[in-house]
Every structure is written in structure tokens, then in C-alpha cells.
Amino acid sequence: MSASVTTRVSAGFFVSAFLLLTGCGGPRDLTEEQLAELVQDVYVRVADHPLVLPRVAVGSQYAGGQSFSLGTGKAEATAADAARQRLRDASVPAAALELPQLRIRIKNYGWEEDIPQSQVFCSQLRRQWSRALCNNASPELIQALPVNGFSLLAWPLAPEARASVWSADCLPAGQPLPDLPGDGQASILCRLATSSKESPLFHAVVHIDESLAATWVVWPGAGETADAKAQREGQAIIALVQLGMGPAEDFARLHQRMCQLRRPAVTDSSDRPDCP
């Protein structure tokens, strides 16, 4: 392995779980072995916080926004193999990955177009929250959380890491990062320069505790201002991290909290009430 590839792997830059496992053939090429890897729990530490989540929830980008190509070049293949092995190794607590930033994908993992073997796949996920997401048994999880996922990161953020988290024109060089409220209240940092006046998008950030924060993108809609949406989704992120992804899961409390944090105008189906 070349020095450059070694540096990139040890820095914690990994390709998405789906790309690692499926190559270029798409999700429908998943084998039983690959499905078993996707349901396997991954142990990570972000800002010295131990977290447990299924590999399917690991997002497509880590710190730096860099992902490995699965091209035919020797260097790319070597990097992809090394990244995949690191994720395999992290299936035990003693080999937890130390990461400055972690992208988390929250979605209904078991849609047939993603995973044809969804019924078996969903039942094999280890934690109740991930199984509930997978088979849509508890849609309030989706209704409360950001639809595009979120990133966990150490806070205060190192100046050199800014560009990997927000675009350069969000907070220009030299402009200090804001002091976040310590009570779990979210803050909107800036508007994405690529968004339009008619459809504005904003970077939001919330303190989970004194050293861990989450950042994601919000926009107004469905009866909510961007700020109101950020406050609600920030609370939902905190609940998921503390009650779902910690060393021990408390799904009953997580379910109750997500029911309280669903977006406005959400109603349950008559044949499957999910919230009180």
C-alpha cells in the first residue's frame, strides 16, 4: 500500500457501506454474506463518545467528505479493501473506530428497491430502532428526524475541519464559530450558497453535550419555519444518539420522544396507530 493510500485510510475516510459491499452492480447484487455485513453493528467513538449503529446506517461520507473510488486502479482497489476491513474489524467494541466526524443515514432501509431480501434483512438488525426503521413499524422515527441524515462531530470544531463540514462561504475564514447553547437548543449557522431565495437551505447545528454536536441541513415547509424545524429535529437527533445509539438502547423512551417530535400535520394510519 502506498504512503498516500495509508494516510487516507488511517485518517478515517471510508466509502459508503453500500458502495463497499455492492461495487458498481447496485443493491440487487447483494449476496447473503454482504447482507450479513450490512446488518452487523459497527462500534465507533466520536469525541470520545462510544456509539453503536448498524453498518447500513453509516453514511456515504466521513470527515473530509472524501470517499474511495471502486475503480480498477490498484491504489483504489487497495484503499477500498482496507476501508472495508476496518469496518469489519469495528464489529467488536475493542476495535471501535475513532472518528472526528460520522455521517449517519436514517431511512427505511428495507425498501424492496434497495434490498430485495428486505424481510430477512430487517429481522437481522440488532437494535430495535433500526429494525423499526427498516420495516417501517415505527414511522415516527422517520417523521421526527432529518430526511437527509445528519453528521456527528467533535465540538468545538477544529478550524482546519471547517471546509469538510460546511462550505467555505458559510462561515468565512477568520470568522469565529458561534457559542452553541448548552441546553440542546439548535442554531442555524448560515444559508447554503447554492440554495435559491424561493427554496432556501440552511446549515443547522445542535449540542448533544459539551463535546459532541450534530449538523444537518434544514429548510422551511409543512407549516414550520427553518428555525422551528431545526429545534425539533435537533431534539430528535439528541434522542436517537442518547437513547438508540449509546452502549445500551432504550427503545421505549426513544419511541415516546419521537412521537412528541414528529413534524406537523403527521397522522398515523387508522390500521396501525404508532403514537398515543
PLY file of the C-alpha trace (Angstrom):
ply
format ascii 1.0
element vertex 276
property float x
property float y
property float z
element edge 275
property int vertex1
property int vertex2
end_header
0.00 0.00 0.00
1.39 3.39 -0.94
2.04 6.06 1.68
-0.76 8.23 0.30
-3.29 5.41 0.49
-2.18 4.53 4.02
-2.66 8.13 5.12
-6.12 8.32 3.61
-7.25 5.07 5.23
-5.82 5.81 8.68
-7.45 9.24 8.63
-10.83 7.54 8.73
-12.06 8.24 5.22
-14.27 5.35 4.17
-16.58 4.75 1.23
-20.26 4.20 1.89
-21.32 0.81 3.16
-23.46 0.19 0.13
-20.73 1.06 -2.36
-18.22 -1.03 -0.46
-20.45 -4.04 -0.47
-22.13 -3.78 -3.84
-19.45 -2.41 -6.15
-20.90 -0.93 -9.31
-23.61 -3.53 -9.78
-26.20 -1.92 -7.50
-28.02 -3.15 -4.40
-29.69 -6.02 -6.23
-26.32 -7.78 -6.47
-26.12 -8.23 -2.69
-25.21 -11.73 -1.55
-26.09 -13.31 1.78
-22.58 -12.54 3.00
-22.90 -8.89 2.02
-26.31 -8.59 3.67
-24.81 -10.07 6.85
-22.17 -7.32 6.80
-24.77 -4.57 6.40
-26.78 -5.70 9.43
-23.68 -6.04 11.58
-23.22 -3.44 14.29
-20.31 -1.03 13.94
-18.67 0.41 17.04
-17.29 3.94 16.74
-16.12 6.72 19.01
-16.75 10.35 18.10
-15.43 12.97 20.53
-14.77 10.07 22.94
-18.43 9.02 22.82
-19.00 5.30 22.25
-21.70 4.70 19.65
-23.23 1.57 18.18
-25.09 1.53 14.87
-25.72 -0.91 12.04
-23.37 -0.59 9.12
-26.30 0.22 6.83
-26.69 3.47 8.79
-23.10 4.56 8.12
-23.33 7.38 5.61
-21.53 7.83 2.36
-19.10 10.42 3.65
-16.81 10.64 6.66
-14.66 13.53 7.79
-13.38 15.49 4.83
-16.19 14.45 2.54
-13.80 12.08 0.78
-14.84 8.63 -0.36
-12.90 5.95 -2.12
-13.38 5.06 -5.73
-14.04 1.44 -6.56
-12.29 1.77 -9.89
-9.98 -0.82 -11.39
-6.80 1.01 -10.43
-4.59 -0.85 -7.95
-4.44 2.04 -5.47
-8.23 2.49 -5.47
-8.85 -1.22 -5.01
-6.32 -1.41 -2.18
-7.92 1.56 -0.43
-11.41 0.10 -0.78
-10.28 -3.26 0.60
-8.58 -1.57 3.55
-11.64 0.55 4.32
-13.92 -2.46 4.17
-11.64 -4.41 6.51
-11.59 -1.54 9.01
-15.38 -1.56 9.07
-15.38 -5.33 9.55
-12.93 -5.01 12.43
-15.14 -2.40 14.09
-17.83 -5.03 14.70
-16.42 -5.53 18.21
-16.17 -2.82 20.91
-12.44 -3.30 21.38
-11.83 -2.25 17.75
-14.11 0.81 17.77
-13.20 3.33 15.09
-12.01 6.71 16.36
-13.56 9.29 14.04
-13.63 13.09 14.08
-16.92 13.03 12.17
-19.56 10.45 11.32
-22.28 10.75 8.70
-25.45 8.84 9.64
-28.12 7.81 7.14
-31.62 7.48 8.56
-34.13 5.94 6.16
-36.41 2.96 5.66
-33.53 0.60 4.97
-35.68 -2.30 3.85
-37.38 -0.88 0.76
-37.53 -3.60 -1.89
-35.79 -1.42 -4.48
-32.78 -1.20 -2.15
-32.70 -4.70 -0.71
-34.89 -7.38 -2.32
-34.34 -9.63 0.72
-35.72 -6.90 2.98
-37.86 -9.08 5.24
-34.91 -11.24 6.24
-32.57 -8.26 6.32
-34.76 -6.20 8.66
-35.22 -9.05 11.13
-31.45 -9.47 11.47
-30.67 -5.90 12.53
-29.50 -5.89 16.14
-31.22 -2.85 17.62
-34.93 -2.28 17.88
-34.78 1.26 16.47
-33.02 0.08 13.31
-35.46 -2.81 12.84
-38.36 -0.38 13.30
-36.91 1.93 10.66
-36.23 -0.92 8.32
-39.73 -2.36 8.22
-41.48 0.97 8.87
-43.09 -0.40 12.03
-42.38 2.90 13.80
-42.61 5.63 11.15
-42.47 8.35 13.80
-38.69 7.86 13.75
-38.65 9.00 10.13
-41.23 11.70 10.81
-39.12 13.29 13.54
-35.57 13.05 12.15
-33.95 15.00 9.29
-34.81 13.34 5.99
-31.26 13.74 4.64
-29.49 12.32 7.67
-27.01 14.18 9.85
-23.36 14.24 10.91
-21.93 13.85 14.39
-18.73 15.73 15.12
-16.46 16.80 17.93
-17.15 20.31 19.20
-15.55 22.85 19.31
-14.73 22.13 15.69
-11.08 22.39 14.73
-10.55 25.30 12.27
-8.94 23.03 9.69
-12.04 20.81 9.68
-14.49 23.56 8.69
-14.25 23.02 4.96
-15.10 19.34 5.42
-18.30 20.21 7.29
-19.61 23.40 5.71
-18.91 25.23 2.50
-16.26 27.91 2.70
-18.79 30.71 2.24
-20.91 29.52 5.15
-18.52 30.87 7.78
-15.60 32.63 6.08
-12.08 32.03 7.29
-11.36 34.15 10.33
-14.99 34.32 11.41
-15.31 32.55 14.76
-17.70 29.67 15.23
-20.68 30.59 17.40
-21.01 29.53 21.01
-23.75 26.96 20.90
-26.43 26.94 23.59
-25.67 24.29 26.17
-29.27 23.21 26.67
-29.78 21.29 23.43
-31.20 24.24 21.50
-30.24 24.22 17.84
-28.63 27.10 15.97
-28.77 27.97 12.27
-25.27 28.84 11.12
-25.90 30.10 7.62
-27.75 29.61 4.37
-26.29 27.33 1.72
-24.96 29.48 -1.07
-26.30 27.05 -3.65
-29.90 27.40 -2.43
-32.33 29.82 -4.00
-34.34 32.62 -2.44
-37.52 30.69 -3.15
-36.15 27.43 -1.67
-33.59 28.37 0.98
-31.50 25.69 2.68
-29.67 26.25 5.97
-26.90 24.59 7.95
-28.10 23.76 11.46
-26.07 22.56 14.43
-27.01 21.38 17.92
-25.01 20.48 21.00
-25.66 16.93 22.18
-23.39 17.52 25.16
-20.31 19.58 25.95
-18.07 17.84 23.39
-20.39 16.30 20.80
-22.54 18.13 18.25
-24.66 17.29 15.22
-25.02 19.22 11.99
-27.53 18.83 9.16
-29.48 20.79 6.55
-32.92 22.30 7.20
-35.46 24.24 5.15
-38.88 25.75 5.84
-42.01 23.88 4.92
-45.02 21.87 6.10
-46.07 24.60 8.49
-42.60 25.11 10.00
-40.02 27.85 9.73
-36.44 26.68 9.23
-35.62 27.66 12.81
-38.59 25.76 14.27
-37.69 22.73 12.19
-34.09 22.90 13.36
-35.17 23.00 17.01
-37.48 19.98 16.60
-35.09 17.89 14.53
-32.20 18.76 16.83
-34.11 17.31 19.77
-34.87 14.19 17.73
-31.18 13.73 16.89
-30.25 14.05 20.56
-32.87 11.45 21.48
-31.64 8.97 18.86
-27.99 9.35 19.84
-28.62 9.11 23.58
-31.40 6.50 23.65
-30.71 4.50 20.50
-27.00 4.60 19.68
-25.40 4.53 23.10
-23.94 1.38 24.67
-27.47 0.43 25.83
-30.69 1.04 23.88
-33.90 2.36 25.49
-36.38 1.99 22.67
-39.49 2.64 24.80
-38.25 6.10 25.77
-36.97 6.75 22.25
-40.34 5.87 20.72
-42.15 8.13 23.18
-39.80 11.03 22.46
-40.07 10.63 18.69
-43.86 10.66 18.93
-43.57 14.06 20.62
-41.20 15.35 17.94
-42.97 14.36 14.74
-43.23 17.05 12.10
-46.53 18.98 11.93
-49.56 17.55 10.16
-48.38 13.96 10.51
-51.17 11.48 11.23
-50.98 7.76 11.81
-52.71 5.26 9.59
-56.00 4.00 11.01
-54.92 0.36 10.89
-51.57 0.88 12.59
-51.54 3.55 15.26
-47.94 4.25 16.22
-48.19 7.00 18.82
-50.56 7.59 21.75
0 1
1 2
2 3
3 4
4 5
5 6
6 7
7 8
8 9
9 10
10 11
11 12
12 13
13 14
14 15
15 16
16 17
17 18
18 19
19 20
20 21
21 22
22 23
23 24
24 25
25 26
26 27
27 28
28 29
29 30
30 31
31 32
32 33
33 34
34 35
35 36
36 37
37 38
38 39
39 40
40 41
41 42
42 43
43 44
44 45
45 46
46 47
47 48
48 49
49 50
50 51
51 52
52 53
53 54
54 55
55 56
56 57
57 58
58 59
59 60
60 61
61 62
62 63
63 64
64 65
65 66
66 67
67 68
68 69
69 70
70 71
71 72
72 73
73 74
74 75
75 76
76 77
77 78
78 79
79 80
80 81
81 82
82 83
83 84
84 85
85 86
86 87
87 88
88 89
89 90
90 91
91 92
92 93
93 94
94 95
95 96
96 97
97 98
98 99
99 100
100 101
101 102
102 103
103 104
104 105
105 106
106 107
107 108
108 109
109 110
110 111
111 112
112 113
113 114
114 115
115 116
116 117
117 118
118 119
119 120
120 121
121 122
122 123
123 124
124 125
125 126
126 127
127 128
128 129
129 130
130 131
131 132
132 133
133 134
134 135
135 136
136 137
137 138
138 139
139 140
140 141
141 142
142 143
143 144
144 145
145 146
146 147
147 148
148 149
149 150
150 151
151 152
152 153
153 154
154 155
155 156
156 157
157 158
158 159
159 160
160 161
161 162
162 163
163 164
164 165
165 166
166 167
167 168
168 169
169 170
170 171
171 172
172 173
173 174
174 175
175 176
176 177
177 178
178 179
179 180
180 181
181 182
182 183
183 184
184 185
185 186
186 187
187 188
188 189
189 190
190 191
191 192
192 193
193 194
194 195
195 196
196 197
197 198
198 199
199 200
200 201
201 202
202 203
203 204
204 205
205 206
206 207
207 208
208 209
209 210
210 211
211 212
212 213
213 214
214 215
215 216
216 217
217 218
218 219
219 220
220 221
221 222
222 223
223 224
224 225
225 226
226 227
227 228
228 229
229 230
230 231
231 232
232 233
233 234
234 235
235 236
236 237
237 238
238 239
239 240
240 241
241 242
242 243
243 244
244 245
245 246
246 247
247 248
248 249
249 250
250 251
251 252
252 253
253 254
254 255
255 256
256 257
257 258
258 259
259 260
260 261
261 262
262 263
263 264
264 265
265 266
266 267
267 268
268 269
269 270
270 271
271 272
272 273
273 274
274 275
